[in-house]
Amino acid sequence: MEAKILGTTLPVLEMELVPGDKIISEPGQFSWMSPNINLQSNAMTAGAKGIWGVVGRALAGGGIFMNEYQAVGGPGLVAFAAKVPGTIMEVPVAPGQSYMIHRHGFLCGTEGIELTVGFQRSLGAGIFGGDGFVLEKISGNATAWVELGGEVFTYDLAPGQGLNVHPGHIGMFEATVHFDVGLIPGIKNIFFGGDGIFVARLTGPGRVWLQTLTMPNLAHSLSPYMAREGGGSSATAVGAGIGGSAGGVGGALAGGVVGSVLGGLFGNNE
């Protein structure tokens, strides 16, 4: 098996397989493959042990079924393209070693990869973390490839050393790192700071990979160009723009109110 990461802004992972090699990915990940690649969907793979293992993997962002790729009759090729501008990382996974990755960050892995749900270790994360309180956990004895958004910055945290991060910028971290989510301090900061109301707290020991591109920021940047014809959609776009500019809870309230008012005034005009 030979793996090559090609490209820059929107990279592609190209896998050259020989008979006997097996690559496992979540559904809907592959981009192109040679005709002799055999694709099989299988629920009992990627470390799933019984129905609850399958359900847990689905809750973590993976699918109930996983896809397995194998070359038949000779060498074959399968490629996985990044879905957003960013970085594809190769991650060796040894027995007794595991990583937490952001939801939908797992691109594919070799046979022996285990993909399960990873819960944070504190009640605060479970209550306040939103989608962030469930992460994918990769372990086993294999090689995994992970997709992170934008540029990647790495920090090695010493025991007890902490780092406060906007939750969306957390790409991956070693399972030895303690993860928690709390409120931004200060009422004014929460309502008018423009940075949301939650902050992730990472405490060492362990390595952390942070991503510069978050899906909410990307969606906000694209929202002005996605409005369909008609007043209602335009009103929604204007409201979203105002909400994004104000930021935080206050911005969300402002955007919702303005969007509703404009939609009521102009939504039915042709």
C-alpha positions in Angstrom: 0.0 0.0 0.0 1.2 3.5 -0.9 -0.4 6.7 0.3 0.2 10.1 -1.3 -1.2 13.4 -0.2 -1.4 15.6 -3.3 -2.4 19.2 -3.8 -2.4 22.3 -1.6 -5.6 24.2 -0.8 -7.9 21.3 -1.5 -5.7 18.2 -1.0 -6.4 14.7 -2.2 -5.3 11.5 -0.5 -4.5 9.0 -3.2 -4.2 5.3 -2.1 -2.5 2.7 -4.3 -3.7 -0.7 -3.1 -2.5 -4.2 -4.0 -4.6 -7.4 -3.4 -4.8 -8.0 0.4 -4.8 -4.3 1.3 -8.0 -2.9 2.9 -9.0 0.7 3.4 -12.0 1.7 5.6 -13.8 5.0 5.4 -17.1 6.5 6.4 -19.9 6.6 3.8 -19.7 9.2 1.1 -15.9 9.9 1.4 -14.3 8.4 -1.7 -13.8 10.7 -4.7 -12.6 8.4 -7.5 -11.3 4.9 -7.9 -10.1 2.4 -10.5 -12.6 -0.2 -11.9 -10.9 -3.1 -10.0 -11.5 -1.6 -6.6 -14.1 -3.6 -4.8 -16.4 -1.5 -2.5 -18.3 -3.2 0.3 -20.5 -1.6 3.0 -20.2 -3.3 6.3 -21.6 -2.3 9.7 -19.4 -4.7 11.8 -16.0 -3.1 11.0 -13.8 -0.3 12.3 -13.8 -1.8 15.8 -17.6 -2.1 16.2 -18.4 -4.7 18.8 -22.1 -5.4 18.6 -25.0 -3.2 17.8 -24.2 -0.6 20.5 -20.7 -0.2 19.0 -22.3 0.6 15.7 -24.8 3.1 17.3 -22.0 4.8 19.2 -19.9 5.2 16.1 -22.9 6.8 14.3 -23.4 9.2 17.2 -19.8 10.3 17.0 -20.3 11.4 13.4 -19.5 8.1 11.6 -22.0 6.0 9.7 -23.9 3.0 10.8 -22.3 1.3 7.8 -18.6 1.8 6.9 -17.1 1.4 3.4 -14.3 -1.1 2.8 -12.1 -0.8 -0.3 -10.0 -3.7 -1.7 -8.1 -4.2 -5.0 -9.1 -7.3 -7.0 -6.9 -9.0 -9.6 -4.1 -6.5 -9.4 -3.1 -3.0 -8.1 -5.8 -0.4 -7.9 -6.3 3.2 -6.9 -8.8 5.0 -4.6 -8.7 8.7 -3.8 -10.3 10.8 -1.1 -10.6 14.5 -1.6 -10.8 17.1 1.1 -14.3 18.6 1.5 -13.2 22.1 2.6 -9.9 24.0 2.1 -7.5 22.5 4.6 -5.1 19.8 5.4 -5.0 16.0 5.3 -2.8 14.4 8.0 -1.4 10.9 8.3 -1.8 9.7 11.9 0.0 6.4 13.0 -2.1 4.7 15.7 -0.4 2.2 18.0 -2.0 -0.1 20.5 -2.8 1.7 23.7 -2.7 5.1 21.9 -5.8 7.0 20.9 -6.9 10.4 19.6 -10.0 12.6 19.7 -10.9 14.3 16.5 -13.5 16.8 15.5 -16.8 15.5 14.2 -16.5 14.2 10.6 -12.7 14.6 10.8 -11.9 10.9 10.0 -11.2 10.5 6.4 -10.1 6.8 6.2 -7.9 4.2 7.8 -6.2 0.9 7.3 -7.5 -2.4 8.6 -7.2 -2.5 12.4 -8.6 1.1 12.9 -11.2 1.5 15.6 -13.6 4.4 15.3 -15.8 5.0 18.3 -17.6 7.8 20.2 -15.4 9.9 22.5 -17.1 11.7 25.4 -15.5 14.5 27.4 -14.6 13.9 30.9 -16.7 16.5 32.6 -20.4 17.3 33.1 -19.8 20.9 31.9 -18.7 19.7 28.5 -21.8 17.4 28.1 -24.2 20.2 29.0 -22.6 23.2 27.3 -20.6 21.7 24.5 -23.3 21.4 21.8 -22.0 19.2 19.0 -18.6 19.6 20.6 -19.4 17.3 23.5 -19.3 14.3 21.1 -16.0 13.7 19.4 -14.8 10.8 17.3 -12.2 8.6 18.9 -9.7 6.7 16.8 -7.6 3.9 18.3 -6.4 0.4 17.4 -3.3 -0.7 15.5 -3.4 1.0 12.1 -2.8 4.2 10.2 -5.5 6.9 10.0 -5.9 9.9 7.8 -7.7 13.0 9.3 -9.0 16.1 7.5 -8.6 19.4 9.3 -9.9 22.8 8.1 -7.5 25.5 7.0 -3.9 25.6 8.4 -2.9 23.4 11.3 -1.0 24.6 14.4 0.4 22.1 16.9 1.0 22.6 20.6 2.6 20.2 23.1 1.1 20.7 26.5 3.1 19.8 29.6 1.2 18.2 32.5 -1.1 20.8 34.0 -0.5 23.3 31.2 -3.7 24.7 29.8 -4.9 26.3 26.6 -8.3 28.1 26.0 -9.6 27.6 22.5 -12.7 28.5 20.5 -14.4 25.1 20.3 -14.6 25.2 16.5 -10.8 25.5 16.2 -10.1 22.2 17.9 -9.1 19.7 15.2 -7.5 16.8 17.1 -5.8 16.0 20.4 -4.3 13.1 22.1 -6.6 11.3 24.5 -4.3 12.1 27.4 -5.4 15.7 27.1 -8.3 16.7 29.3 -11.1 18.5 27.5 -13.8 20.7 29.0 -16.1 23.4 27.8 -17.1 26.4 29.8 -18.7 29.8 29.5 -16.8 32.9 28.3 -16.3 35.0 31.5 -18.3 38.2 31.8 -21.8 39.0 30.9 -20.8 41.8 28.4 -18.3 39.4 26.8 -21.0 36.8 26.3 -23.6 39.2 24.8 -21.4 41.6 22.9 -18.0 40.1 22.5 -18.7 38.4 19.1 -16.9 35.2 19.9 -19.8 33.1 21.0 -20.5 32.1 24.6 -18.3 29.0 25.0 -14.6 28.3 25.3 -12.9 25.0 25.2 -10.3 24.3 27.9 -7.5 21.8 27.0 -5.1 20.7 29.8 -2.0 18.6 29.2 -0.2 16.4 29.0 -0.4 15.7 25.3 -0.3 17.1 21.8 -3.1 19.3 20.4 -3.7 20.1 16.7 -5.7 23.3 16.1 -7.4 24.2 12.8 -7.8 27.8 11.5 -10.9 27.2 9.4 -14.2 26.4 11.2 -17.4 25.3 9.4 -19.6 28.1 11.0 -17.1 30.7 9.9 -17.1 29.2 6.4 -20.9 29.1 6.2 -21.1 32.7 7.4 -18.7 33.9 4.8 -20.7 32.1 2.0 -24.2 33.0 3.2 -24.4 36.3 1.3 -23.9 34.4 -1.9 -26.4 31.7 -1.2 -29.6 33.8 -1.1 -32.2 32.6 -3.6 -34.4 35.0 -5.6 -37.3 36.4 -3.5 -37.6 38.8 -0.6 -37.9 36.1 2.0 -34.4 34.6 1.2 -32.9 38.1 0.9 -34.3 39.0 4.3 -32.8 35.9 5.8 -29.4 36.7 4.3 -29.6 40.3 5.6 -30.6 39.0 9.1 -27.8 36.5 9.0 -25.3 39.2 8.0 -26.3 41.4 10.8 -26.2 38.6 13.3 -22.8 37.5 12.1 -21.5 41.1 12.4 -22.8 41.6 15.9 -21.7 38.1 17.0 -22.5 36.1 20.1 -26.0 35.8 21.6 -26.7 39.4 21.1 -25.9 39.1 17.4 -28.0 36.0 17.1 -31.0 37.7 18.6 -30.5 40.8 16.5 -30.1 38.8 13.3 -33.2 36.7 14.1 -35.4 39.8 14.8 -34.2 41.7 11.8 -34.6 38.7 9.5 -38.2 38.1 10.8 -39.2 41.7 10.3 -37.7 42.0 6.8 -39.2 38.6 5.9 -42.7 39.8 7.0 -42.4 43.0 5.2 -41.0 41.8 1.9 -41.2 38.0 1.9 -44.4 37.8 -0.2 -43.4 40.5 -2.7 -42.8 39.3 -6.2 
